[in-house]
Amino acid sequence: QVQLAESGGGSVQAGGSLSVSCVVSGYAFSPYCMGWFRQAPGNVREVVATLYTRDGTAHYTDSVKGRFTISGDSEKRTLYLQMSSLNPEDSGMYYCRAVPNCDARNLGTMTRDLLRHGSWGQGTQVIVSS
């Protein structure tokens, strides 16, 4: 059974930085396709960033480009998201998702495949105050 364990959220003031991480277990091999999603209260869950670990290709949603960095450690089967210049609109629950393989051409194809085949962890909360 695939399990995802997110951690590292917290509270920070606008302009600050936070990192979140996600440990993936249950796959026979380290998954190639991983991503971060977030959901603010009253909003739909949205993709933040995706990572194709086979070649390091990363995709970001426009609102976080230049501020967030997604990375992974295949040996540890851990996904990271480094967030800087945070603003209140970045607040929400952050979830990771992982699948063995995917179409890594762009954010849309990776998101489609992650949502189609993956599962959700419990999430970790990020609160950014103004």
C-alpha positions in Angstrom: 0.0 0.0 0.0 1.4 3.4 -1.0 1.7 5.9 1.8 2.7 9.5 1.7 3.8 11.3 4.9 4.0 15.1 4.6 5.7 17.2 7.3 7.4 20.5 7.9 4.5 23.0 7.6 4.1 25.8 10.1 3.4 29.5 10.5 5.4 32.3 9.1 5.0 36.0 8.3 4.7 37.3 4.8 8.0 37.4 3.1 9.3 34.5 5.1 10.4 31.0 4.1 9.3 27.4 4.9 10.2 23.9 3.7 7.9 20.9 3.6 8.8 17.3 2.9 7.1 14.1 1.9 8.2 10.5 2.5 6.9 8.0 0.0 6.6 4.4 0.8 5.0 1.3 -0.6 6.4 1.3 -4.1 8.9 -1.4 -5.1 11.0 1.3 -6.8 11.4 5.0 -6.2 8.7 6.7 -8.3 9.7 9.0 -11.1 6.8 11.4 -10.9 6.1 13.4 -7.8 4.3 16.6 -7.1 3.0 19.1 -4.5 -0.5 20.3 -4.3 -2.2 22.7 -2.0 -5.7 23.6 -0.9 -6.8 26.7 0.9 -10.1 26.8 2.8 -13.0 27.1 0.4 -10.8 26.6 -2.6 -10.2 23.6 -4.9 -7.0 21.7 -4.5 -4.4 23.0 -7.0 -1.0 21.8 -8.3 2.0 23.7 -7.0 4.9 22.0 -8.6 5.9 18.6 -10.1 9.2 16.8 -10.4 10.3 14.1 -12.8 13.1 12.5 -10.9 14.5 10.6 -13.8 16.0 13.7 -15.3 15.2 16.4 -12.7 12.6 18.2 -14.8 10.5 20.5 -12.6 7.4 22.4 -13.5 5.7 25.1 -11.4 2.4 26.8 -11.4 2.8 30.5 -12.4 2.1 31.9 -9.0 5.1 30.2 -7.4 7.7 30.5 -10.1 10.9 32.0 -8.8 9.8 31.6 -5.2 9.4 27.8 -4.7 11.8 25.0 -5.5 10.9 21.4 -5.7 13.5 18.7 -5.2 13.7 15.0 -4.4 16.0 12.4 -3.0 15.4 9.1 -4.7 17.3 7.1 -2.2 15.3 8.4 0.7 12.1 8.5 -1.5 11.5 11.9 -0.2 10.1 15.0 -1.9 10.9 18.5 -0.8 9.4 21.9 -1.4 11.4 25.0 -0.4 9.2 28.0 -0.3 10.4 31.6 0.0 8.9 35.1 -0.3 5.7 33.6 1.1 2.5 35.6 1.0 -0.9 34.9 2.6 -2.2 33.4 -0.7 0.3 30.6 -0.2 -1.5 29.4 3.0 -3.3 26.1 2.9 -2.8 22.4 3.3 0.1 21.0 1.3 -0.1 17.5 -0.1 2.3 15.4 -2.1 1.5 12.8 -4.7 3.7 10.2 -6.4 3.3 7.7 -9.2 5.8 5.3 -10.8 5.9 7.0 -14.1 4.1 9.7 -16.1 4.1 12.0 -19.2 6.5 14.6 -18.0 6.2 17.0 -20.9 4.6 19.8 -18.9 2.7 20.7 -15.7 -0.6 19.7 -17.2 0.4 16.2 -18.3 2.2 15.5 -15.0 -0.8 16.8 -13.0 -3.2 14.6 -15.0 -1.1 11.5 -14.4 -0.5 12.2 -10.7 -4.2 12.7 -10.1 -5.2 9.8 -12.1 -3.0 7.2 -10.5 -1.8 8.4 -7.1 -3.2 8.8 -3.6 -3.3 11.5 -1.0 -1.4 11.8 2.3 -2.7 13.6 5.3 -1.1 16.9 4.3 0.8 19.5 6.2 -0.5 23.0 7.0 1.2 26.2 5.9 0.0 29.5 7.4 1.3 32.8 6.1 0.2 35.9 8.0 0.3 39.4 6.7 
